[in-house]
Amino acid sequence: MKRVARILLWSLFILHEATVCSAQNSEEEMTRPLAELSASPFRMTWPGVSVDGPMAPVGLIDRLATDGTWARYQKEDGFVTVSCVGKITVDGQSCRWIEVALEEGGPDQIWKLLIQEERLKDGQNILAQGLSVWHCTGPEEPLNVTGISPPDEFSPLTFILTGPDQEIRSLAPQAVETKLGRLECAGWTGRQLTRFDEREIDATYRQWVHEKAPFGVLRSEIEHSIKFDGRLIQAKTSVTLVDVGTDAHSRISTASRSVEEITARPFAPASGWRWAVLPDRLGWASMATRGLAMVVDRNEQEFRLTLAYPWTPGGPEYRPVAFDAAQHRYEFGAKHGGASGTVGLAIFALAQKVLPANQIKRVGIEKLRQDVWNEPPALVGKSLPLFSDMRFNFIPKSVGKKAILMCFFDLNQRPSRQAVTELRKTAQQLSEKDLIIVAVQVSKIDENTLSKWVKENSIPFPVGMVRGNEEKIRFAWGVQSLPWLILTDLEHIVRAEGFGLSELDAKTQETVPSANAPVDSGEVTGLVKDPSGQVLSDVRVTEFQTDREYVTNADGKFVSAFGPSDTRRFFFAVHKQRKLVGVGQLPAGQR
């Protein structure tokens, strides 16, 4: 898509302006806490809550209470209520539903998160570990916002629910006055530094914990310093526990939904993109939000969206995306646009034959990250990138002349986990064909959690994890979705990428000689030189009869996937930089 739109985003936080839901009693079965319901909640030690020693809280939800427990916190302009509202099992893992309600005078905003029980015990931030996240505002249908990204999913609560991640230290014990009495609490302080688009946010936390608080934290105070567009904005907020109970019920019903539907990520942005305007119901003809102005119209041929934006040189690119009732995505094509002064204008269109206008249910605006302007590189015909940004004991050269199948996956996503476990079933068969499997976890998770999952699922091949900037690593490897497969030949030259598991057998038959019965065990080595006799590296060579592609190494050589043949074979070589083209032939029976 042409780079026709550029913008400087003016908002401080991305708000869920149009997500709505239905508030209703839970259809899910819940168990009562072990304590007597008649007892005062602040005079009991909560079942399922253990205090093994002093640890800084990871956020407002620092631990899990018994199912059915709720805690209500007061803030300056309203209330936040946290509830445990159900249990389910996903891929053999015990998971809990946590519901968070925000009351600020208007319709309540509600979030429902599904998390693995042991993940929270590992001390991980709750916003970074949701297997499923649902959101609603008011009385309409809930929306699955899983994968949109925490700042988009939880914008009003992002800092209230999280905690410090650096410079953490203990505070002197303090008595905290609440409506429920004066409680002596252990204290912690620390900072969280966040960069989101053009915003730099420095948050300082002071949090007090008490064993009688069902979720660990009794009071949290947060000071924000936000640098944005040359300005410094400062703000304060605090929440204090004021009431607890044991009769929680869910206001977003998920009981009738399948595990696949619950863990789906229908509105996750494409790799390298993020939402500037979240997918919204198309109940408007024109709208202005977050520094953008949008107008929609339609004719018999196409549905059009005109986008006006504040333009700056080198600013980010935008594109509209439509969703139908089944939550399938459709990207608009760019027609034309331009800029005058500091204002840009772009027109996008979606053909009616691709998706009729009356079937469009939501439209959002994606923003291309400024550090990934180009399309992810195609790796086919190239050597594998370096493994320096991955943490695991695997070196391609150590396996010798064996093909490599790489699977990029995310343990937090069910399709990814299924892909790795499916590969486990074929690992031995592929090994007999001189092909080894390597899996890479693309998001940062606790290493012990990853190791435990690998052990419990008897994964026989190397499994590593990225380190450093996750987006840049995914971009360097051309990963556009998850799971993502990359297959090399015996020389570790990429021959296929981005294919599905159902295509694996066919791809290995094409790529790996030991998987192809007619292949001779011998080798055919080619040498590419320029007219002056100098060897040429990085030259793409195509074998005419098979359409196989090769790339010459530093010595100007390439090795054909097939041995000697009974017929004459032709090879075409192209050196794009020097604009050289050559053809060579191999007589029958020769190598």
C-alpha positions in Angstrom: 0.0 0.0 0.0 1.3 3.5 -0.8 2.4 5.6 2.0 -0.4 8.1 1.7 -1.2 9.1 5.2 1.0 10.4 8.0 0.0 11.7 11.4 1.0 12.9 14.9 -1.4 11.3 17.3 -2.6 13.8 19.9 -4.4 11.7 22.5 -3.0 10.8 25.9 -4.7 7.4 26.3 -6.6 5.3 23.8 -10.2 5.0 25.1 -12.7 2.3 24.3 -15.4 4.8 23.1 -17.6 2.4 21.3 -17.2 -1.0 22.9 -20.4 -2.0 24.6 -21.8 -5.1 26.4 -24.7 -6.8 28.1 -24.6 -6.8 31.9 -26.3 -9.9 33.2 -26.0 -12.5 35.9 -23.4 -15.2 35.4 -24.4 -18.4 33.8 -21.1 -20.0 35.0 -20.9 -22.3 38.0 -18.9 -20.8 40.9 -17.9 -22.1 44.3 -18.2 -20.3 47.6 -15.1 -19.5 49.7 -14.3 -21.9 52.5 -14.9 -19.3 55.2 -18.3 -18.8 56.8 -20.3 -16.2 54.8 -21.6 -14.7 58.0 -18.1 -13.8 59.2 -16.7 -10.3 58.6 -14.6 -10.4 55.4 -11.9 -8.4 57.2 -11.6 -10.8 60.1 -10.7 -13.8 58.1 -7.7 -15.1 56.2 -8.9 -15.7 52.7 -8.8 -19.2 51.3 -6.3 -19.6 48.5 -4.3 -16.6 49.6 -0.9 -17.4 51.1 1.6 -14.8 52.4 5.0 -16.6 52.1 7.1 -13.5 52.6 7.4 -9.9 51.7 7.2 -9.3 47.9 6.4 -6.1 46.0 2.9 -6.3 44.4 2.8 -6.6 40.6 -0.4 -4.5 40.5 -3.8 -4.0 42.1 -4.4 -7.7 41.5 -1.4 -9.2 43.1 -2.9 -12.6 44.0 -6.1 -14.6 43.5 -8.8 -15.0 46.1 -11.4 -17.8 46.2 -13.9 -17.9 43.4 -16.9 -15.7 44.2 -14.8 -13.0 46.1 -15.1 -9.3 45.2 -13.3 -6.2 46.4 -14.4 -2.6 45.9 -11.9 0.2 45.7 -12.7 3.9 45.8 -10.9 6.5 43.6 -11.3 10.2 43.3 -14.2 10.1 40.8 -15.7 6.7 41.2 -15.1 3.1 42.1 -13.2 0.0 40.8 -14.5 -3.4 41.7 -12.4 -6.6 41.2 -14.2 -10.0 41.2 -13.3 -13.7 40.8 -16.2 -15.0 38.6 -15.4 -18.5 37.4 -13.0 -21.3 36.4 -12.4 -23.2 33.2 -9.7 -25.5 31.9 -7.7 -24.6 28.7 -5.3 -27.1 27.3 -5.1 -28.8 30.6 -4.3 -25.6 32.5 -6.5 -24.4 35.3 -7.7 -20.8 34.5 -9.6 -18.1 36.3 -12.0 -15.5 35.1 -11.3 -12.0 36.7 -13.8 -9.2 36.2 -13.0 -5.5 36.7 -15.8 -2.9 36.7 -15.1 0.8 36.5 -17.8 3.2 37.8 -17.4 6.9 37.0 -20.9 8.3 36.9 -21.9 7.1 33.4 -22.5 3.5 32.1 -20.2 1.0 33.9 -17.2 -0.2 31.9 -16.4 -3.9 32.5 -13.4 -6.0 31.6 -13.3 -9.8 31.9 -9.9 -11.5 31.8 -9.0 -15.2 31.6 -5.6 -16.0 33.2 -3.8 -19.1 34.1 -3.7 -19.5 37.9 0.0 -20.3 38.1 1.0 -17.3 35.9 -0.2 -14.8 38.5 1.6 -16.9 41.2 4.8 -16.3 39.2 4.4 -12.5 39.9 3.6 -11.4 36.4 1.7 -8.3 35.5 -1.9 -9.3 35.0 -2.4 -7.2 31.9 0.4 -9.0 30.1 -0.9 -12.5 30.6 -4.6 -12.5 29.6 -5.5 -15.5 27.5 -8.8 -13.8 26.8 -10.0 -10.3 27.4 -13.6 -9.1 26.9 -14.9 -5.5 27.3 -18.2 -3.8 27.5 -19.7 -0.4 28.2 -23.4 -0.2 29.2 -26.1 -2.7 28.3 -25.1 -3.9 24.9 -23.1 -6.9 23.6 -19.6 -7.6 24.9 -16.6 -7.5 22.6 -13.6 -9.8 22.5 -10.6 -7.4 22.6 -7.9 -10.0 23.1 -4.6 -9.1 21.5 -5.4 -5.4 20.8 -2.6 -4.6 23.3 -2.9 -3.6 27.0 -2.9 0.2 26.5 -5.9 -0.2 24.1 -7.6 -2.9 26.1 -7.5 -1.3 29.5 -6.8 2.3 28.8 -8.6 3.9 31.8 -7.2 1.2 34.1 -3.8 0.5 32.6 -1.8 2.1 35.5 -4.3 1.3 38.2 -4.1 -2.4 37.5 -0.3 -2.5 37.0 2.6 -1.7 39.3 6.2 -0.7 39.3 8.8 -2.7 37.4 12.0 -0.9 38.4 13.7 0.8 41.3 11.5 -1.2 43.7 12.1 -0.8 47.4 10.1 -1.2 50.6 8.5 1.6 52.6 8.1 1.8 56.3 5.0 0.1 57.6 2.0 2.5 57.6 -1.4 2.5 59.2 -4.0 3.1 56.4 -7.3 4.6 57.3 -10.3 3.0 55.5 -14.0 2.9 56.0 -13.4 -0.5 57.4 -11.0 0.5 60.0 -7.3 1.4 60.6 -5.1 -1.3 59.2 -1.3 -1.6 59.6 0.2 -2.3 56.1 3.6 -3.1 54.5 4.5 -0.6 51.8 6.4 -0.6 48.5 7.4 2.0 46.0 8.9 2.0 42.5 8.6 3.3 39.0 7.2 2.2 35.7 8.6 3.8 32.5 6.5 3.4 29.4 6.8 4.7 25.9 3.7 4.4 23.7 3.9 6.1 20.3 5.0 9.7 20.9 4.2 9.6 24.7 6.8 9.0 27.4 5.1 8.1 30.7 6.9 8.0 34.0 4.7 6.6 36.8 5.7 6.4 40.4 3.8 4.0 42.7 3.3 3.7 46.4 1.3 0.6 47.3 0.3 -0.8 50.7 -0.5 -4.5 51.1 -2.4 -6.4 53.8 -3.2 -10.0 54.3 -6.9 -9.2 54.7 -7.1 -7.6 51.3 -8.5 -10.4 49.0 -6.3 -9.4 46.0 -3.3 -8.3 48.1 -3.3 -4.5 47.7 -5.2 -2.3 50.2 -4.2 1.1 48.8 -2.4 2.3 45.7 -1.2 5.8 44.9 0.1 6.7 41.4 1.8 9.9 40.1 2.1 10.2 36.3 4.5 12.5 34.4 3.6 12.4 30.7 5.8 13.9 28.1 3.9 14.5 24.9 4.2 16.9 21.9 6.8 19.0 23.8 4.5 19.3 26.9 4.7 17.8 30.4 1.5 16.7 31.9 1.3 15.6 35.5 -1.5 13.8 37.3 -2.2 11.8 40.5 -4.7 9.1 41.3 -5.3 6.7 44.2 -7.5 3.8 45.0 -8.4 2.4 48.4 -10.1 -0.8 49.4 -13.5 0.1 51.0 -15.6 -3.1 50.9 -15.3 -6.8 50.2 -17.8 -9.7 49.7 -18.2 -13.3 48.7 -21.2 -13.3 46.3 -19.6 -12.1 43.1 -21.3 -12.9 39.8 -20.2 -12.2 36.2 -21.8 -9.4 34.3 -20.3 -10.7 31.0 -21.5 -14.2 30.2 -19.0 -16.5 28.5 -20.5 -19.8 29.6 -22.0 -20.7 26.2 -18.8 -19.9 24.2 -16.3 -22.5 23.1 -12.6 -22.4 24.2 -11.7 -21.5 20.5 -14.1 -18.6 20.6 -12.9 -17.4 24.0 -9.2 -17.4 23.1 -9.6 -16.0 19.5 -7.9 -12.7 18.7 -10.3 -11.2 16.1 -9.3 -7.6 16.5 -5.6 -8.0 17.0 -3.8 -5.6 14.7 -1.5 -6.9 11.9 2.1 -7.5 12.7 4.0 -4.2 12.8 0.7 -2.2 13.2 -1.3 -0.9 16.1 -4.8 0.6 16.3 -5.1 4.4 16.0 -8.9 4.1 16.1 -10.2 0.9 17.5 -12.7 -1.1 15.4 -16.0 0.6 15.9 -19.6 0.0 14.9 -20.3 1.8 11.7 -23.1 4.0 13.1 -21.6 7.2 11.7 -21.1 9.0 8.4 -18.4 11.3 9.8 -16.4 11.2 12.9 -13.4 13.0 14.5 -11.3 11.3 17.1 -7.7 11.3 18.4 -6.5 13.9 15.8 -8.2 12.2 12.9 -11.3 13.2 10.9 -13.1 10.5 8.9 -15.9 10.6 6.4 -17.6 7.5 4.8 -19.7 7.2 1.7 -20.6 4.5 -0.8 -21.7 3.9 -4.3 -22.5 0.8 -6.3 -18.8 -0.1 -6.8 -17.1 0.6 -3.5 -17.3 1.8 0.1 -15.0 4.9 0.6 -13.4 6.3 3.7 -11.8 9.8 3.5 -9.2 10.4 6.2 -7.9 13.9 7.2 -4.9 14.0 9.6 -2.2 16.4 10.9 0.7 15.8 8.5 4.4 15.9 9.4 7.4 14.8 7.3 8.3 11.2 8.2 5.1 10.7 10.1 3.4 7.2 10.4 1.3 5.6 7.8 -2.4 4.7 8.3 -4.9 2.3 6.7 -8.6 1.5 7.4 -9.7 -2.0 8.2 -13.3 -3.4 8.0 -14.8 -6.3 9.8 -17.9 -8.4 8.9 -20.3 -10.1 11.3 -18.0 -13.1 11.6 -15.1 -10.7 12.6 -13.1 -11.4 9.4 -10.9 -8.5 8.5 -10.7 -6.6 5.1 -8.1 -4.0 4.4 -9.1 -0.9 2.3 -7.0 0.0 -0.7 -5.4 3.5 -1.1 -6.8 5.5 -4.0 -5.1 8.8 -3.8 -4.2 11.6 -1.4 -1.8 14.4 -0.6 -0.8 17.0 2.0 -0.8 20.8 2.2 1.0 22.5 5.0 0.3 20.5 8.1 -2.9 18.8 6.9 -3.0 15.6 4.9 -5.9 14.0 3.1 -6.2 10.3 2.0 -9.0 8.4 0.3 -9.4 4.6 0.7 -11.8 2.2 -0.8 -13.1 -1.3 -0.3 -14.8 -2.9 -3.4 -18.5 -3.9 -2.9 -17.7 -7.3 -4.5 -15.1 -8.0 -1.8 -17.4 -7.0 1.1 -20.8 -5.4 0.5 -21.2 -2.2 2.4 -24.3 -3.5 4.2 -22.2 -6.4 5.6 -19.6 -4.1 7.2 -20.1 -4.2 11.0 -17.0 -2.4 12.3 -14.2 -0.1 10.9 -10.9 0.8 12.5 -7.8 2.7 11.6 -4.4 0.9 11.9 -1.2 2.8 12.3 2.1 1.5 11.0 4.8 1.5 13.6 7.4 4.1 12.8 10.3 1.7 13.2 8.9 -0.8 10.6 8.0 1.3 7.5 8.7 -1.4 5.0 7.1 -4.8 4.4 8.7 -7.6 6.4 11.6 -9.1 4.3 11.0 -12.2 2.2 13.5 -14.8 3.3 13.0 -17.3 0.5 16.3 -17.9 -1.3 18.3 -16.3 1.6 20.3 -17.8 4.5 18.6 -17.8 7.9 19.1 -14.5 9.8 21.4 -14.6 12.9 20.2 -16.2 16.1 21.9 -13.6 18.3 18.5 -12.2 19.4 17.3 -15.6 20.7 18.0 -17.3 23.9 18.5 -21.0 23.6 21.2 -23.6 22.9 21.0 -24.0 19.2 23.5 -23.1 16.5 22.5 -23.9 12.9 26.1 -24.8 11.9 26.2 -27.4 14.6 23.6 -29.6 12.9 25.6 -29.9 9.7 23.8 -30.7 6.4 20.3 -31.0 7.7 17.2 -29.0 6.8 15.7 -26.8 9.5 12.0 -26.2 10.2 11.5 -23.2 12.4 8.2 -22.5 14.2 7.6 -19.1 15.7 4.9 -19.3 18.3 3.4 -17.6 21.4 2.6 -19.8 24.4 -0.3 -17.4 25.2 -2.1 -18.3 22.0 -3.9 -21.6 21.6 -3.2 -22.0 17.9 0.5 -21.6 18.6 0.5 -24.2 21.3 -1.4 -26.6 19.1 1.1 -26.1 16.3 4.1 -27.0 18.5 2.3 -30.1 19.9 1.4 -31.2 16.4 5.1 -30.9 15.4 6.0 -33.0 18.3 4.1 -35.9 16.7 6.1 -35.7 13.5 9.5 -34.8 15.0 10.9 -38.4 14.8 9.6 -38.9 11.2 11.1 -35.6 10.1 14.4 -36.4 11.8 14.7 -39.5 9.7 14.4 -37.3 6.6 17.4 -35.1 7.8 15.1 -32.3 9.0 15.2 -30.9 12.5 12.6 -28.7 14.2 13.3 -25.5 16.2 10.6 -23.5 18.0 10.9 -19.9 19.1 8.7 -18.2 21.7 8.2 -14.7 20.3 6.9 -12.8 23.3 8.7 -12.5 26.6 7.4 -14.8 29.3 8.8 -16.3 32.4 11.5 -18.8 31.4 10.4 -21.3 34.1 6.9 -21.2 32.7 8.1 -21.9 29.2 10.5 -24.7 30.4 7.7 -26.3 32.5 5.3 -26.3 29.5 8.0 -27.8 27.2 8.7 -30.6 29.8 5.0 -31.3 30.5 4.2 -31.6 26.8 7.4 -33.7 26.1 8.6 -31.4 23.3 11.7 -33.2 21.9 13.2 -30.4 19.9 15.0 -27.1 20.9 12.6 -24.4 22.2 14.0 -20.9 22.7 12.7 -17.3 23.3 13.4 -13.9 21.8 15.3 -11.3 23.7 15.4 -7.6 23.0 12.9 -5.8 20.9 10.2 -8.4 20.0 8.7 -6.4 17.1 12.1 -5.8 15.5 13.0 -9.5 15.8 9.7 -10.6 14.3 10.2 -8.1 11.4 13.8 -9.3 10.8 12.5 -12.9 10.4 9.5 -11.9 8.3 7.0 -13.2 10.9 3.6 -11.8 9.9 1.3 -14.0 11.9 1.4 -16.8 14.5 2.3 -19.6 14.3 4.8 -18.9 11.5 6.8 -21.7 9.8 10.1 -21.3 7.9 11.7 -24.3 6.1 15.3 -24.4 4.8 17.2 -26.8 2.6 20.3 -28.8 3.6 22.4 -25.6 3.1 20.1 -23.7 5.5 18.8 -21.6 2.6 15.1 -20.7 3.2 12.9 -22.4 0.7 9.4 -21.8 2.1 7.8 -19.5 4.8 4.4 -18.6 6.1 2.8 -21.9 5.2 0.4 -24.0 7.2 1.0 -27.4 8.9 -1.3 -29.0 6.4 1.3 -28.1 3.7 4.3 -29.3 5.6 4.5 -32.7 4.0 4.4 -31.3 0.5 7.0 -28.6 1.3 9.4 -31.2 2.7 8.9 -33.4 -0.4 9.9 -30.4 -2.5 12.8 -29.2 -0.3 14.5 -32.0 1.5 16.2 -34.6 -0.7 15.8 -37.4 1.8 12.1 -36.9 1.6 12.0 -37.3 -2.2 12.5 -40.9 -3.4 13.9 -40.1 -6.9 16.7 -38.0 -5.6 20.3 -39.3 -6.1 22.5 -39.3 -3.1 25.2 -37.4 -5.0 25.5 -33.7 -5.3 25.8 -31.2 -8.1 27.9 -28.1 -7.3 27.7 -25.0 -9.4 30.1 -22.1 -9.6 29.1 -18.6 -10.8 31.7 -16.1 -12.2 31.5 -12.7 -13.9 32.9 -12.1 -17.5 36.3 -11.3 -16.0 36.5 -14.6 -14.1 35.7 -13.2 -10.6 33.4 -15.4 -8.5 30.1 -13.9 -7.5 28.4 -14.3 -4.1 24.7 -13.7 -3.4 23.6 -14.5 -6.9 20.2 -16.1 -7.3 20.3 -19.2 -9.4 17.2 -21.0 -10.8 17.2 -24.5 -12.1 15.0 -24.5 -15.2 13.5 -28.0 -15.0 12.5 -27.8 -11.3 12.1 -24.1 -10.6 14.4 -24.6 -7.6 16.2 -21.5 -6.5 19.7 -21.3 -4.9 21.9 -18.5 -3.7 25.7 -18.6 -4.2 27.9 -18.5 -1.1 31.0 -16.4 -0.5 33.0 -18.6 -2.9 30.5 -18.2 -5.7 29.2 -21.8 -5.3 25.7 -23.3 -4.9 24.7 -26.9 -4.4 21.7 -28.4 -6.4 19.1 -30.3 -4.4 19.2 -33.0 -7.0 22.1 -35.3 -8.0 23.2 -36.2 -11.5 20.4 -36.5 -14.0 19.8 -38.6 -17.2 18.9 -35.4 -19.1 20.6 -32.1 -19.8 19.9 -29.4 -17.1 19.9 -25.6 -17.4 20.6 -23.1 -14.7 19.9 -19.3 -14.9 21.8 -16.8 -12.7 20.8 -13.2 -12.0 22.9 -10.6 -10.2 20.6 -7.6 -9.7 23.2 -5.2 -8.3 25.5 -5.6 -11.3 22.7 -6.2 -13.7 24.3 -9.5 -14.9 22.4 -12.4 -16.4 23.9 -15.8 -17.3 22.9 -19.3 -18.2 24.8 -22.6 -17.7 24.1 -26.2 -18.7 25.0 -29.5 -17.2 25.3 -32.5 -19.6 23.4 -35.7 -18.6 25.2 -37.8 -16.0 27.7 -35.1 -15.0 28.0 -33.3 -11.7 
